[in-house]
Amino acid sequence: MTPSSRPPAGIPHAGGSSALYAVVAIFLVVGMGALWVWRRYAAPAPVVATSTTSRPSATPSSPPENPRLEDIPPPPPVIAPTVAATAPRTVPTASTNSGCDGTCTGRAPPGLEPALRVRANQARRCYDRALLQDSTLRGRVTVVVRVGTSGGVCSATVASNDMPTPDVANCAANIFRSSGNLPAPRGGCIDAPVPLSFVPQGQ
């Protein structure tokens, strides 16, 4: 018995399997080519760029109602105002020579004459200094002292002078002007004449 030319059952025919593999390979090649062509020439989806433009506001933006502490600017430095140099203000003081104006119609108190005599003795120093220049100098001087209602000396003027120089008389008047308060007269100011006689000691 001769062997049959047909292959045994269960064994695939060699020619049919080759054709099947060829068909599958063709499909794979075509699919890969189509995928490559699609990826190459497929147009990407357009990207729409959106931009937001802010419209200019008609009114300026108002500051926040409750700003933070670090957002608040520091206050400007305080510049001390420049004080212009002015003359020192003179504070008026009460005059001790009150009641010196007008006509004096007061009366001398008991202690006024002795007080004036003390000042007259002090005026002797003016004459003693003048004797050092002229040992023959002598004469009489009358100084009128106006005493105010409070006892202050308002003025002391030379009423008469028979000496050859006015130095002694002016010096004596200055002593009365700077003598301080005297006993206050009664009923107003008073003009008290003080006669002075200047002669060398022992004559």
C-alpha positions as CSV (number, residue, x, y, z in Angstrom):
1,M,0.0,0.0,0.0
2,T,1.3,3.3,-1.1
3,P,1.4,6.3,1.3
4,S,-1.2,9.0,0.7
5,S,-0.2,12.4,-0.5
6,R,-2.4,14.1,2.0
7,P,-0.8,15.2,5.3
8,P,-1.9,13.5,8.4
9,A,-4.8,14.9,10.3
10,G,-3.9,17.8,12.8
11,I,-0.9,18.9,10.9
12,P,-1.5,22.2,9.0
13,H,-0.9,22.5,5.4
14,A,2.3,24.3,4.6
15,G,1.0,26.3,1.7
16,G,-2.1,27.6,3.5
17,S,-0.2,28.9,6.6
18,S,2.3,30.8,4.5
19,A,-0.5,32.7,2.8
20,L,-2.1,33.5,6.1
21,Y,1.1,34.9,7.5
22,A,1.6,37.0,4.4
23,V,-1.9,38.5,4.7
24,V,-1.4,39.4,8.4
25,A,1.9,41.0,7.6
26,I,0.4,43.0,4.9
27,F,-2.3,44.3,7.2
28,L,0.2,45.2,9.8
29,V,2.4,47.1,7.3
30,V,-0.6,49.0,6.0
31,G,-1.9,49.8,9.5
32,M,1.5,51.1,10.6
33,G,1.8,53.2,7.4
34,A,-1.7,54.6,7.9
35,L,-0.9,55.5,11.5
36,W,2.4,57.2,10.5
37,V,0.7,59.2,7.8
38,W,-2.1,60.2,10.2
39,R,0.4,61.4,12.8
40,R,2.5,63.2,10.3
41,Y,-0.2,65.1,8.5
42,A,-2.9,65.4,11.1
43,A,-3.3,69.1,11.9
44,P,-3.2,69.9,15.5
45,A,-6.3,71.5,17.0
46,P,-6.0,75.3,16.9
47,V,-5.3,76.9,20.2
48,V,-7.4,79.9,20.8
49,A,-5.5,82.4,22.8
50,T,-7.8,84.4,25.1
51,S,-6.6,87.6,26.6
52,T,-8.4,89.7,29.2
53,T,-8.0,93.4,28.7
54,S,-9.0,95.6,31.5
55,R,-11.0,98.6,30.6
56,P,-9.8,101.9,32.0
57,S,-11.9,102.9,34.9
58,A,-13.6,106.3,34.6
59,T,-12.7,107.0,38.3
60,P,-9.5,106.2,40.1
61,S,-9.6,103.2,42.2
62,S,-10.3,103.9,45.8
63,P,-7.9,102.7,48.5
64,P,-8.8,99.6,50.5
65,E,-11.1,100.3,53.4
66,N,-8.9,98.5,55.9
67,P,-5.3,98.8,54.8
68,R,-2.7,96.7,56.5
69,L,-0.3,98.3,58.9
70,E,2.7,97.8,56.6
71,D,0.8,99.5,53.7
72,I,0.3,102.8,55.6
73,P,3.2,105.2,54.8
74,P,5.0,106.7,57.8
75,P,4.0,110.3,58.7
76,P,6.3,113.1,57.4
77,P,9.0,114.2,59.9
78,V,8.0,117.1,62.1
79,I,10.1,120.1,61.5
80,A,10.3,122.4,64.4
81,P,9.5,125.9,63.5
82,T,12.3,128.4,63.6
83,V,11.9,130.9,66.3
84,A,12.9,134.4,65.3
85,A,15.4,136.1,67.6
86,T,13.6,138.9,69.3
87,A,14.7,141.3,72.0
88,P,14.0,140.0,75.5
89,R,10.6,141.1,76.7
90,T,10.8,143.6,79.5
91,V,8.4,142.8,82.3
92,P,7.0,146.0,83.8
93,T,7.6,146.4,87.5
94,A,5.9,148.5,90.0
95,S,7.7,151.7,90.5
96,T,8.8,152.6,93.9
97,N,8.5,156.3,93.1
98,S,4.7,156.3,92.8
99,G,3.0,159.6,93.4
100,C,5.8,161.8,91.9
101,D,3.8,163.6,89.2
102,G,2.1,166.9,89.5
103,T,2.4,169.5,92.2
104,C,3.5,168.1,95.5
105,T,1.3,169.2,98.4
106,G,2.3,166.6,101.0
107,R,3.7,167.2,104.5
108,A,7.0,165.9,105.7
109,P,6.9,163.1,108.4
110,P,9.0,163.5,111.5
111,G,11.7,161.1,110.3
112,L,12.3,162.7,106.9
113,E,14.6,165.5,108.1
114,P,17.0,163.2,109.9
115,A,17.2,160.8,107.0
116,L,18.0,163.7,104.6
117,R,20.7,164.9,107.0
118,V,22.4,161.4,106.8
119,R,22.5,161.7,103.0
120,A,23.9,165.2,103.3
121,N,26.8,163.9,105.4
122,Q,27.5,161.3,102.7
123,A,27.7,164.1,100.1
124,R,30.7,165.4,102.1
125,R,32.8,162.8,100.3
126,C,32.2,164.7,97.0
127,Y,33.7,167.8,98.5
128,D,36.7,166.0,100.0
129,R,37.7,164.5,96.7
130,A,37.4,168.0,95.1
131,L,39.7,169.5,97.8
132,L,42.5,167.2,96.5
133,Q,42.5,169.2,93.3
134,D,41.8,172.6,94.9
135,S,42.5,173.2,98.6
136,T,40.8,176.6,98.5
137,L,37.5,175.3,97.2
138,R,34.4,176.2,99.3
139,G,30.8,177.2,98.8
140,R,27.1,176.4,99.3
141,V,24.9,174.0,97.3
142,T,21.1,173.4,97.6
143,V,19.6,170.2,96.4
144,V,15.9,169.8,96.1
145,V,14.8,166.2,96.7
146,R,11.3,165.1,95.6
147,V,10.0,162.2,97.7
148,G,7.0,160.2,96.4
149,T,4.0,159.0,98.4
150,S,5.7,155.6,99.0
151,G,8.9,157.2,100.2
152,G,10.9,156.7,97.0
153,V,13.2,159.4,95.8
154,C,11.5,160.7,92.5
155,S,14.3,163.2,91.7
156,A,17.2,165.3,93.1
157,T,18.0,168.5,91.3
158,V,20.6,171.2,92.0
159,A,18.6,174.3,92.9
160,S,21.6,176.6,93.6
161,N,25.4,176.4,93.5
162,D,27.9,179.2,94.3
163,M,31.0,177.0,93.9
164,P,33.3,177.6,90.9
165,T,32.8,174.1,89.7
166,P,29.5,172.0,89.3
167,D,31.3,168.7,90.1
168,V,30.6,168.8,93.8
169,A,26.9,169.8,93.4
170,N,26.3,167.1,90.7
171,C,28.0,164.4,92.9
172,A,25.8,165.4,95.9
173,A,22.6,165.2,93.8
174,N,23.6,161.7,92.7
175,I,24.0,160.6,96.3
176,F,20.4,161.7,97.0
177,R,19.1,160.0,93.9
178,S,20.6,156.6,94.9
179,S,19.8,156.9,98.6
180,G,16.8,154.4,98.5
181,N,13.5,154.9,100.2
182,L,12.9,157.6,102.8
183,P,10.1,158.1,105.3
184,A,6.9,158.5,103.2
185,P,5.3,162.0,103.3
186,R,1.7,162.5,104.3
187,G,-1.0,163.6,101.8
188,G,1.1,163.4,98.7
189,C,4.6,163.9,97.4
190,I,6.9,166.5,98.9
191,D,9.8,168.7,97.6
192,A,12.4,168.9,100.3
193,P,15.2,171.4,99.9
194,V,18.5,170.3,101.4
195,P,21.1,173.1,101.9
196,L,24.8,172.0,101.9
197,S,27.7,174.0,103.1
198,F,31.2,172.9,102.0
199,V,34.2,174.3,103.9
200,P,37.5,172.7,104.9
201,Q,37.5,170.9,108.2
202,G,38.2,173.2,111.2
203,Q,37.2,176.4,109.4
